[in-house]
Amino acid sequence: MSESNSVILNIEGQHEQVSSPSVRCSAYNEVIEIGDWPFCPHGSTRRENAQAFNPIVLFQNPLDGSYSFPASSDARLPAGYRRVEITNLRQADRITGEVNRRENQAIREQWHIEQAKQSSTNKQRRDELKSMMDKLSPAGRQMAEQAMRYADRKRAQRSMKGPGEANFHMDVIANDSSNREIHSDERTNWRGRKG
């Protein structure tokens, strides 16, 4: 967002150049901009100055860069791992993207392996069926040909869908209390709580 400058009248009645949109508080002679609380001198409430959640703790394996997700932020660090704390949305987005890229690559590789195995199995079964077709009645051959066409269509439909995606997300960021499961633990005094 580009900021333009505007002139406001300060408490002494002098004109002053400030970033707009802003106003000057008459009680404290402070410039209040969008994102600041309307009553100064409280300080700014902009997102870059706020921490909206407790740190999310992850354990990273320095050998391959993969992450382990502990059940709680005070879990014991496994030997050989590095503790990573996510304290803002930018860090969360970066790690979410990194985990999704890594997991999507693994999903694609596994999908291609499974497709190759399935293709080999299908070819073997198709060859067996074709070798038996001359022993079938005309109605049996017609049914076998229809079954092969049906199998080809289904295989093409599955192939068009592709391998899918991991869709990794962090619950504290992706969900709020309206779409979280109720949980209870020592921190909630064993009472059910959402989020």
N, C-alpha and C positions, 0 to 999 in steps of 0.2 A: 504494500500500500504506500503510495507516495504521500508525503506530508507537504502541505503548503504552509506558508507562514501567514500569520494574521497579527493584527495590532489590537491589543487590549488595553484597557485603562487600569493602571495599578492603584493600590490603596492611597498613594499620594496624589492621584489625579494625573500622573504622567503616562504617556503612551509608551507601550513596550512591545517589541516584536517577539512572538512565541510560535511554536509549532501548533498548528490547528489540527483537529478541533480541541480547544482547551478553554478553560475559564480560570480566573484568579479568585481564590477564596478571600472574601473580605475580612474574615476574622483573623487569619494567620498570614495573609499576603503570600500564599503558596499557589503556584500554577497547578491546576488539576486537569489531567488529560484523560481521554477515554481509557478505561481500565483501572483508573484510580478510584478509590472509595470516595463517595461524594463529601465525606467529612474529613478534612485534614487536621492535624498532621499525622495521620495513621500510617502512611506509607502506601506503596503501590499494591494492587491486588492482581497485577498482570500475571499470566500463566508462567512466564519465565522466572518469576520470583516466588512461585508457590510450589509446594510439593504436595500433590493431592493424594498420595498413597505412601504406605510404608515401603521401604526398599524390597524389591523382588530379588531373591537370592538364587543364583545358579552356580553350579560347579562346572568348570571347563577343564577338559583334558588337554594339556598343552601339547601332547604328541600328535593328535589329529584335529584338534579344534572343536571337537564335539562337546555338547553340553549334557549335564545330568541335572535333573530337576528334583531337588529335595522336597520332602513332604512339608517341611517348615523352615523358616528362615534361620532358626537356631540349630539346625541339624549339624552333626559333626562332619567336617570336611574329610572326604576320602583321601587316602595317601596318594600323592602324585597329582592331585587336582589343584586348581586355582579357584579361589572364591571370586565371583563376579556379582556386584550389586547394581541393580537397575534402579535409578533414582528419578528418572524423568522420561517423558514420552519419546524423546528422540532416541535415547538408548534402547528403549523397549522396541521401537520400530526397527532399529538397526538389527537387533538380535532376532526379532521375529522374522525379518527378511532373510537373515543368514540361515536360520533354522529351516525355513520353508525352502530356500534354494537347495540346501543339503538334502533334505528329506525328499523333495520333488525329484532330484537327480537319482536318488536310490530307488524311488518308486518307478521312474522311467526305465532304469536298468533292469529291475525285477520284471516289469511288464514285458519288456522285449524278450527276456529269457523265457518267460511263460508262453508268450506268443509263438516262439520258435518250437518249444516242446509241443504245444497244442497243434501246431501246423504239421509237425512230424507224425504225431499220433493220428491226426485226421487223415493224412495221406495214406498211412498204413491201413486204416480201417476202410477208407474209400477203395483202395486197391483190392482188399479182401472182398468187399461187396461187389465190385465190378467183376471179379473172377467168378462169383457165384451167380451172376445175373442170367447167364445162359441156361442155368438149371431152373430158373423161376418161370412161372406161368406169365403170359402177357400182362395180366392184372398185377402180379407180383413185381414184374419189372417196372411197370408204371408207378407203382407205389414206392419202390426203391428210388426211382428217379425223382419223384416228388420230395421224398425225404432228403435226398442230397441237395436239391434246390433250396429247400427250407433251411437246412443246416448252413448252406452258403450265405443265405440272406442274414441269418442270425449272427454268423461269424463277421460279416461285413458291418452289421450294426454295432457289435461289440468293439470292433476295430476302430470305427469312426469315433466312438466315445473316448478312446485313448486311455492312458493310464490313470487319469485323475490327479488330484493334488493333495498335499498333506494338510493344508489349511490350518497350520499351527497358529495358535493365538494364546495370549496370556489372559487368564480369567479376570484378573483385577482391572484390566484395561478394556477387554472386549465385552464384558458383561457388567450389569449393575444388579441391585438387589431384586429387580423384577424378573430376571431370568437366571438366577443362581439357585442351586440346590441348597436346601437347609442342611446345616452341619452343626455338630456340637463337639466341644473338646474342653480341655482345662481352662483355656482362655475365655470361653463363654460360660464357665461354671456349669458345663454339661447341659446348658439350655440350648434349644434349637435356635439357630441364627442364620440369616441369609446375608452373606457378604461380610 
